[in-house]
Amino acid sequence: MEFTLDEYQKAAQAIADRLPGRADTAVVLGSGLGRIAEQDTLCEIPYGEIPGFGVSTVASHAGKLVFKRLGGRNVLFLSGRFHFYEGYSFAQTAFYVRVLRLLGVRTLVLTNAAGGVNEAFSVGDLMLITDHIKFFDDSPVRGRNLDAFGKRFFDMTTAYSPSLRALAKQKAGELGVGLREGVYAYMPGPQFETPAEIRALRILGADAVGMSTVPEVIAAAQCGLRVLGISCITNLAAGMTGGEIDDDEVTQAADMAYERFSTLLASIIEGLDRV
């Protein structure tokens, strides 16, 4: 599915008409991390009221755009996202990224719940994403190129901003918050991976695995957004514990990490003016 520039512009205008101010920073909250967008909000817009946005079918995703103050600045929060496994195309999962660009957003913080592939990781760890692996053959920018959002062929070397990663590590150190670093592997889901797939991903250099984020990073890289990616390790991947993986444990582990995550996020956002 392809979208026209006009469709992106209509969505951006529908949002701008309802916002009480402008924001150059946006945060996408993954599974179990949505509580940060529930307090002191200045404006909330359900996704269903924004042209072109999908409707989240995942219980732990609220499905709304929230405008609030955090770390001394205006921030747009996307409480929940859209996934390929819900039936959306990559273009639909990343639709909001281009809309944010039209709204003036320059920094995008992407968070997710992920399975730990690195055997040194533990449930509850926070992982700074340094790079990703994606072998799935779709792309959110496949098809006719919209020059307003960048070149068709673009570089992904620094898709995860080195300066933002340095800021995150600095703030984590100041706060005493443990912050792992690693490579995130994208798998389309909704089934969890097999033990053989996890072994293969580990050999290829993956430290965590999940079903989101990468399509959005690709779209963000094309249109020049700075991206910071943080995973919450909510379970150890298939074959690592001898037990079964259950979605409930994913949400519970994300909830346990909420305080550390929210404290770190606020500190990072507060320091954005210096990078």
C-alpha positions, 0 to 999 in steps of 0.5 A, spaced: 500 500 500 502 506 498 500 513 500 500 520 497 503 526 499 496 529 500 494 523 505 500 525 509 499 532 509 492 531 511 494 527 517 499 532 519 494 538 519 488 534 523 493 533 528 496 540 528 489 543 528 488 540 535 495 540 538 496 546 544 503 547 541 509 545 537 514 539 539 520 537 535 521 530 539 516 524 539 517 518 543 513 511 541 511 507 547 512 499 546 508 494 549 507 495 557 511 502 557 505 506 555 504 508 562 508 514 561 503 517 557 497 517 562 499 523 566 499 530 566 497 530 558 495 536 555 492 533 549 490 526 547 488 524 540 485 517 539 489 514 532 482 512 529 481 520 529 487 521 525 486 520 517 491 514 515 492 512 522 490 505 523 487 502 529 491 498 534 489 491 535 494 489 541 491 490 548 497 493 551 497 499 546 492 504 548 492 507 540 493 514 541 497 520 540 499 524 546 502 531 547 505 533 554 511 536 557 517 532 559 524 534 561 522 541 560 520 540 553 514 539 549 513 531 547 509 528 542 507 520 545 505 515 540 502 510 546 502 504 541 504 502 534 502 498 528 505 492 526 505 487 520 503 482 524 496 485 525 495 485 518 498 492 516 503 493 510 510 496 512 508 503 509 502 503 514 506 501 520 511 507 518 505 512 516 506 516 522 513 517 521 512 521 515 507 525 519 511 527 524 516 529 520 511 534 517 509 536 524 516 539 525 519 533 529 526 532 528 528 527 534 524 520 534 525 515 540 523 508 539 522 503 544 519 496 544 519 490 548 524 485 546 526 478 547 533 477 549 538 473 544 544 475 548 546 469 553 548 475 558 542 479 558 536 478 563 529 479 563 528 487 565 534 489 562 534 496 558 538 495 551 540 501 547 539 499 540 546 500 536 544 497 529 539 492 526 538 486 522 532 485 517 531 480 512 524 480 511 523 483 504 518 489 505 520 496 506 516 502 508 519 506 502 518 501 497 514 503 491 514 510 488 518 515 491 516 521 495 521 526 494 519 530 499 521 525 504 528 524 501 532 520 496 530 513 494 537 510 495 539 513 502 544 511 507 543 507 514 550 507 517 548 512 522 540 510 522 541 510 530 544 516 532 551 516 535 550 522 538 543 520 541 546 514 544 552 517 547 547 522 551 543 516 553 549 512 556 551 518 559 544 519 562 544 512 564 551 512 568 549 519 572 542 515 574 545 509 575 541 505 571 543 499 567 543 500 560 546 494 555 547 495 548 546 491 542 543 489 535 536 488 534 533 483 530 526 484 526 522 478 525 515 479 523 511 475 528 506 474 531 508 467 533 515 467 537 521 465 534 523 458 534 529 455 538 533 454 531 531 461 529 534 464 535 541 460 535 541 463 527 540 470 530 545 469 535 550 467 530 549 473 526 550 478 531 543 479 534 542 481 541 535 482 542 529 480 537 522 483 536 516 485 531 517 492 531 521 498 530 525 497 524 520 499 519 519 506 523 527 506 523 527 505 515 522 511 514 526 515 519 532 515 516 530 517 509 526 523 512 532 525 516 530 524 523 535 522 529 533 516 532 534 513 539 532 506 540 531 502 547 529 495 548 526 493 554 528 485 555 521 482 557 523 475 556 529 470 554 528 468 547 526 461 545 530 455 547 534 459 552 530 457 558 527 450 557 520 453 558 514 456 553 514 464 552 507 467 554 505 474 552 503 476 559 510 475 561 512 480 556 507 485 559 509 484 566 516 485 565 515 491 561 511 494 567 517 492 572 522 496 568 517 502 568 520 506 573 527 505 571 525 507 563 521 513 565 526 516 569 532 515 564 527 517 558 526 524 562 533 525 563 535 524 556 529 528 553 532 534 558 539 533 555 537 533 548 539 541 547 546 539 548 546 534 542 
